[in-house]
Amino acid sequence: MSPTCANRRLFEAGANVGYVDPHFEKVTLPNGVVMEGLTDPSEFNADLVLLHTRHAGSDLSWVTPAQLVLDATYRNAELPQSVLL
């Protein structure tokens, strides 16, 4: 399952899902729901951070040690709480 599909399924199951992507201000899910990207991810207080695409220059300083990071990029060894897929 792709990470994007996983995000959609989590959202449809009732999870509070947000995303950060400087290339997409908003996305429309297949069910017509429009999700807007987070302008300040530090205010989202995510329990789980899923990294599936990390663009060059992306700032992850908002990720806290208390957040579990599921890293599908294998590029974020600096995050000690990271779990690789």
PEDAGI-V185463 format. One record per pair of residues at least 6 apart in sequence whose C-alpha atoms are under 7 Angstrom apart, sorted by the first residue. I is the first residue (numbers start at 1). J is the second residue. D is the distance in Angstrom with one decimal. If there is no record, write none. Layout:
((I:J:D) (I:J:D))
This chain:
((3:52:6.3) (11:17:5.7) (18:37:6.6) (18:38:6.5) (19:37:5.2) (19:38:5.9) (20:37:5.4) (20:38:5.4) (21:37:6.7) (25:36:6.0) (25:37:5.3) (26:34:6.7) (26:35:5.4) (26:36:4.1) (26:37:5.5) (27:34:5.6) (27:35:5.3) (27:36:6.5) (28:34:4.3) (28:35:6.3) (41:62:6.5) (42:62:4.9) (46:67:6.7) (47:67:5.2) (47:68:6.4) (48:67:5.7) (48:68:4.9) (48:69:5.9) (49:67:6.8) (49:68:6.2) (49:69:4.7) (49:70:6.1) (50:69:5.9) (50:70:4.8) (50:71:6.1) (51:70:6.2) (51:71:4.9) (51:72:5.8) (51:73:6.6) (52:71:6.6) (52:72:5.0) (52:73:5.7) (53:73:6.5) (65:81:6.4) (68:81:5.7) (68:82:6.4) (69:81:6.1) (69:82:4.5) (69:83:6.0) (70:82:5.9) (70:83:5.0) (70:84:6.1) (70:85:6.9) (71:82:6.2) (71:83:5.8) (71:84:4.9) (71:85:6.2) (72:84:6.1) (72:85:5.3) (74:84:6.3))
